[in-house]
Amino acid sequence: MTDPHADTSLKWILRLVGGVEVCAIPFIFFPQGWMDAIHDRLLGLGPLPDRPVVEYMARSLSALYAAHGAVIVRMSFDVRRFRPLIGFLGWAHVALGVTVFGSDLAAGVPWFWVLGEGPVIATGGALIVAMSWVRSPNSKTPAQVP
């Protein structure tokens, strides 16, 4: 299937997904007190446990999100070259979204969290998969790209 705007649309959805994930960078460096305030007052989840593993997990997950987002943004600058990997990435996001949805339900997090995380990740992944199948008329296959 071809569409003259397919590569441009794919670039922008990748930049959106990656850009949102890169926004995790500040949370790598937030003081523990700020993370506690967000957890307790903003999210309404009570005090953040003051344990080393909790702080480690919060900072490590933020760093992982940021690194993953940076890779996605990088791929957006050459969708022809990375198209096979982009398709895989989309399917991985669909699977991750379903997994996170189940995890959020099991953990008992608030409804806005359950609906705002897993389904959004899976939907973004489905969009990436769909857009990676559509090619611009002048797209080359990865084997044709130098």
C-alpha positions in Angstrom: 0.0 0.0 0.0 1.3 3.5 -0.8 0.5 6.9 0.4 2.5 10.0 -0.5 2.4 11.3 3.1 3.0 7.9 4.8 6.6 8.5 5.8 5.9 11.9 7.1 3.0 10.6 9.3 5.2 7.8 10.6 8.0 10.2 11.4 5.6 12.4 13.5 4.0 9.6 15.4 7.5 8.3 16.3 8.6 11.7 17.4 5.4 12.1 19.5 5.9 8.7 21.2 9.6 9.2 21.7 9.2 12.8 22.8 6.7 11.9 25.5 9.1 9.2 26.8 12.1 11.6 26.8 10.0 13.8 29.2 11.0 11.2 31.9 14.5 12.8 32.1 13.8 15.2 34.9 12.5 12.4 37.1 15.9 10.8 37.1 17.1 13.8 39.1 14.1 14.9 41.1 14.8 14.9 44.9 13.1 12.1 46.8 10.8 14.7 48.5 9.5 15.9 45.1 8.7 12.4 44.1 6.9 11.8 47.4 4.8 14.9 46.9 3.8 13.8 43.4 3.0 10.3 44.6 1.1 11.4 47.6 -0.6 14.7 46.7 -0.8 14.8 43.0 -1.6 11.1 42.3 -3.3 10.5 45.6 -1.4 7.2 46.2 -0.2 8.0 49.7 3.3 8.6 50.8 6.0 7.1 48.6 7.8 4.4 50.6 11.2 5.7 51.8 13.1 2.6 50.7 16.3 2.4 48.5 14.7 -0.1 46.1 11.7 2.3 45.5 14.0 5.2 44.7 16.2 3.0 42.5 13.2 1.7 40.6 11.7 5.1 40.0 15.0 6.6 38.7 15.9 3.5 36.7 12.5 3.3 35.0 12.7 7.0 34.2 16.2 6.5 32.7 14.9 3.5 30.7 11.9 5.5 29.4 14.2 8.4 28.4 16.7 6.1 26.6 13.9 4.2 24.8 12.3 7.5 23.7 15.7 8.8 22.4 16.0 5.7 20.2 12.5 6.1 18.9 13.2 9.8 18.0 16.4 8.8 16.3 14.6 6.2 14.2 12.1 8.9 13.1 14.9 10.6 11.2 15.4 7.7 8.8 12.1 5.7 8.6 13.1 4.0 5.3 16.3 2.6 6.9 14.6 1.6 10.1 11.2 0.4 8.8 11.6 -3.2 9.8 12.7 -2.3 13.3 9.9 0.3 13.5 7.3 -2.4 12.7 8.8 -4.6 15.4 8.8 -1.7 17.8 5.1 -1.1 17.1 4.2 -4.8 17.9 6.4 -4.6 21.0 4.4 -1.6 22.2 1.1 -3.4 21.6 2.3 -6.3 23.7 3.7 -3.9 26.3 0.5 -2.0 26.5 -1.6 -5.2 27.1 0.9 -6.3 29.7 1.0 -2.9 31.5 -2.9 -2.8 31.4 -3.0 -6.1 33.2 -0.3 -5.1 35.7 -2.1 -1.8 36.5 -5.4 -3.6 37.1 -3.6 -6.2 39.4 -1.8 -3.4 41.3 -5.0 -1.5 42.0 -3.8 1.8 40.7 -6.4 4.5 40.1 -8.7 4.3 37.0 -7.0 7.3 35.3 -3.7 5.4 35.5 -5.1 2.1 34.2 -6.8 3.8 31.2 -4.0 6.3 30.6 -1.1 4.0 30.4 -1.6 0.5 28.9 -4.3 1.4 26.4 -2.3 4.4 25.3 0.9 2.4 24.8 -1.0 -0.3 22.9 -2.8 2.3 20.7 0.5 4.1 19.9 2.0 0.7 19.0 -0.9 -0.2 16.7 -0.6 3.2 14.9 3.1 2.6 14.4 2.4 -0.9 13.0 -0.3 0.4 10.7 1.9 3.3 9.5 4.9 1.1 9.0 3.0 -1.0 6.5 2.0 2.0 4.4 4.9 3.3 2.2 5.4 6.5 0.3 5.5 5.9 -3.5 9.2 6.7 -3.5 10.1 4.5 -0.5 12.8 2.0 -0.9 13.1 -1.3 0.8 15.8 -1.6 3.5 17.9 -3.6 1.1 17.9 -0.7 -1.4 19.0 1.9 1.1 22.7 2.4 1.2 
